[in-house]
């Protein structure tokens, strides 16, 4: 009898997950004019979320959006993707001109994550993503606290104390958001002077 109940419970859980995927997660899409449209986002895996996103508007109409059609989308309290030019180093011959980059930190310097399945660009045992910073001057830089410490320190050279901490490996790899927060705080203080 117990053997019969376990598959039924598993089927019930699978049905609930499938139903949630069909209904989506409460979220929004952003138009290029800055308006937001509320509805439900149907997220896929991190790689696919960069190229297109499913959306159900409040009337129940399903639409698939690509990064050239909307400025971005979001769901939950903190998941946000913004349409940005495809990072040139990872674009490839037939890549789209824009992708949705996951926005991890916003401010004078913004931190984005770009997911890649291209093994030539990913570490053998490292993450399948790259973190990119858009600086206040609009320039883009790949940053990493896993490798490329010196190059990452150069990105923040105008804030010598932070650059020194990066060079001395005082941050763990998962602390890039903290680096950006510190930089943004410093940048705002410099701008206020």
C-alpha positions as CSV (number, residue, x, y, z in Angstrom):
1,X,0.0,0.0,0.0
2,X,2.8,2.4,0.9
3,X,4.3,1.7,-2.5
4,X,1.1,2.8,-4.2
5,X,0.9,6.1,-2.2
6,X,4.4,7.3,-3.0
7,X,4.0,7.4,-6.8
8,X,0.6,9.2,-6.3
9,X,2.2,11.8,-4.0
10,X,5.1,12.3,-6.5
11,X,2.6,12.7,-9.4
12,X,0.7,15.3,-7.3
13,X,3.9,17.3,-6.7
14,X,4.8,17.1,-10.4
15,X,1.3,18.3,-11.4
16,X,1.6,21.3,-9.0
17,X,5.0,22.3,-10.5
18,X,3.6,21.9,-14.0
19,X,0.5,24.0,-13.1
20,X,2.7,26.8,-11.6
21,X,4.9,26.7,-14.8
22,X,1.7,27.1,-16.9
23,X,0.3,29.9,-14.7
24,X,3.7,31.7,-14.3
25,X,5.0,33.8,-11.5
26,X,3.6,37.3,-10.8
27,X,5.9,39.8,-12.6
28,X,6.1,42.5,-15.2
29,X,7.7,43.5,-18.5
30,X,9.2,46.9,-19.1
31,X,8.5,48.8,-22.3
32,X,11.2,50.9,-24.0
33,X,9.2,54.0,-22.9
34,X,9.5,53.0,-19.2
35,X,6.0,51.6,-18.7
36,X,5.5,48.4,-16.9
37,X,2.9,45.8,-17.8
38,X,1.8,43.5,-15.0
39,X,1.1,39.8,-15.5
40,X,2.8,36.5,-15.0
41,X,6.4,35.6,-16.2
42,X,7.0,32.0,-17.3
43,X,10.8,31.6,-16.6
44,X,12.9,28.9,-18.2
45,X,16.5,28.1,-17.3
46,X,19.0,30.9,-16.8
47,X,20.4,30.6,-20.3
48,X,17.0,30.7,-22.1
49,X,15.9,33.6,-19.9
50,X,18.5,35.7,-21.7
51,X,17.0,35.1,-25.1
52,X,13.3,35.1,-24.6
53,X,10.7,35.1,-21.9
54,X,7.1,33.9,-21.7
55,X,4.6,36.3,-20.4
56,X,0.8,36.1,-19.6
57,X,-0.9,39.5,-19.4
58,X,-3.8,40.3,-17.1
59,X,-6.3,39.3,-19.8
60,X,-4.7,35.8,-20.1
61,X,-3.0,36.4,-23.4
62,X,0.4,34.6,-23.8
63,X,3.3,36.4,-25.5
64,X,6.9,35.5,-26.0
65,X,9.2,38.6,-25.7
66,X,12.7,38.9,-27.1
67,X,15.3,41.5,-25.9
68,X,14.8,43.7,-29.0
69,X,11.1,44.1,-28.2
70,X,11.1,45.1,-24.5
71,X,13.5,46.9,-22.1
72,X,13.4,44.1,-19.5
73,X,11.3,42.0,-17.2
74,X,11.2,41.0,-13.6
75,X,9.5,38.7,-11.0
76,X,9.7,38.0,-7.4
77,X,11.2,40.6,-5.1
78,X,14.6,40.8,-6.8
79,X,14.9,38.9,-10.1
80,X,15.4,41.4,-12.8
81,X,16.6,41.1,-16.4
82,X,17.4,44.1,-18.6
83,X,17.9,44.2,-22.4
84,X,21.5,45.1,-23.1
85,X,23.8,44.7,-26.2
86,X,25.2,41.2,-26.4
87,X,28.6,41.2,-24.8
88,X,30.9,41.3,-27.8
89,X,33.4,38.7,-26.6
90,X,30.6,36.1,-26.3
91,X,28.3,37.1,-29.2
92,X,29.4,34.5,-31.7
93,X,28.6,34.8,-35.4
94,X,24.9,34.3,-35.3
95,X,24.1,35.9,-31.9
96,X,21.3,38.3,-31.3
97,X,22.2,42.0,-31.0
98,X,20.7,42.2,-27.6
99,X,20.1,39.7,-24.7
100,X,18.4,40.0,-21.3
101,X,21.2,40.3,-18.8
102,X,20.4,39.4,-15.2
103,X,20.7,42.6,-13.2
104,X,22.4,41.8,-9.8
105,X,23.1,45.3,-8.6
106,X,22.0,48.7,-9.8
107,X,23.6,52.1,-9.3
108,X,26.2,54.3,-10.8
109,X,28.0,51.0,-11.5
110,X,25.6,48.1,-12.4
111,X,26.5,44.5,-12.1
112,X,25.0,42.0,-14.6
113,X,25.4,38.3,-15.1
114,X,25.7,36.7,-18.6
115,X,25.2,33.0,-18.8
116,X,27.1,31.0,-21.4
117,X,27.0,27.4,-22.6
118,X,30.1,27.9,-24.7
119,X,32.7,25.8,-23.0
120,X,35.6,27.7,-24.7
121,X,34.7,30.7,-22.5
122,X,33.9,29.0,-19.2
123,X,36.2,27.5,-16.6
124,X,36.4,23.8,-16.6
125,X,35.1,23.6,-13.0
126,X,33.9,27.1,-12.7
127,X,30.5,28.8,-13.3
128,X,28.8,28.9,-16.7
129,X,28.4,32.6,-16.4
130,X,30.3,35.9,-16.6
131,X,29.8,39.0,-14.5
132,X,29.9,42.3,-16.3
133,X,30.0,45.8,-14.8
134,X,28.7,48.8,-16.6
135,X,30.6,51.8,-15.1
136,X,29.2,55.3,-14.7
137,X,30.8,56.4,-18.0
138,X,28.9,53.7,-19.8
139,X,31.9,51.4,-20.4
140,X,31.5,47.6,-19.9
141,X,34.1,45.4,-18.1
142,X,34.2,41.7,-17.3
143,X,34.9,41.2,-13.7
144,X,35.8,38.2,-11.7
145,X,36.8,37.3,-8.1
146,X,37.6,33.8,-9.3
147,X,40.3,34.7,-11.8
148,X,41.6,37.9,-13.2
149,X,42.0,39.7,-9.9
150,X,44.5,42.2,-11.3
151,X,42.2,43.0,-14.3
152,X,39.2,43.4,-11.9
153,X,41.3,45.7,-9.6
154,X,42.1,47.9,-12.6
155,X,38.4,48.3,-13.4
156,X,38.0,50.0,-10.0
157,X,41.4,51.8,-10.0
158,X,39.8,55.2,-9.4
159,X,38.9,53.9,-5.9
160,X,42.4,52.9,-4.7
161,X,41.4,51.3,-1.4
162,X,38.9,49.0,-3.1
163,X,41.3,48.2,-5.9
164,X,43.9,47.2,-3.3
165,X,41.5,44.9,-1.5
166,X,40.6,43.2,-4.7
167,X,44.3,42.8,-5.6
168,X,44.9,41.3,-2.2
169,X,42.0,38.9,-2.6
170,X,40.1,40.1,0.4
171,X,36.8,39.3,-1.2
172,X,35.4,35.8,-1.8
173,X,34.3,35.0,-5.4
174,X,30.6,35.3,-4.5
175,X,31.1,38.8,-3.1
176,X,31.1,40.8,-6.4
177,X,27.8,42.5,-5.4
178,X,29.4,43.7,-2.2
179,X,32.3,45.1,-4.3
180,X,29.8,47.0,-6.5
181,X,27.9,48.3,-3.4
182,X,31.1,49.7,-1.9
183,X,32.1,51.2,-5.2
184,X,28.7,52.9,-5.7
185,X,28.7,54.2,-2.1
186,X,32.2,55.7,-2.7
187,X,31.2,57.1,-6.1
188,X,28.1,58.8,-4.7
189,X,30.2,60.4,-1.9
190,X,32.8,61.6,-4.5
191,X,29.9,63.1,-6.6
192,X,28.5,64.9,-3.6
193,X,31.7,66.8,-2.9
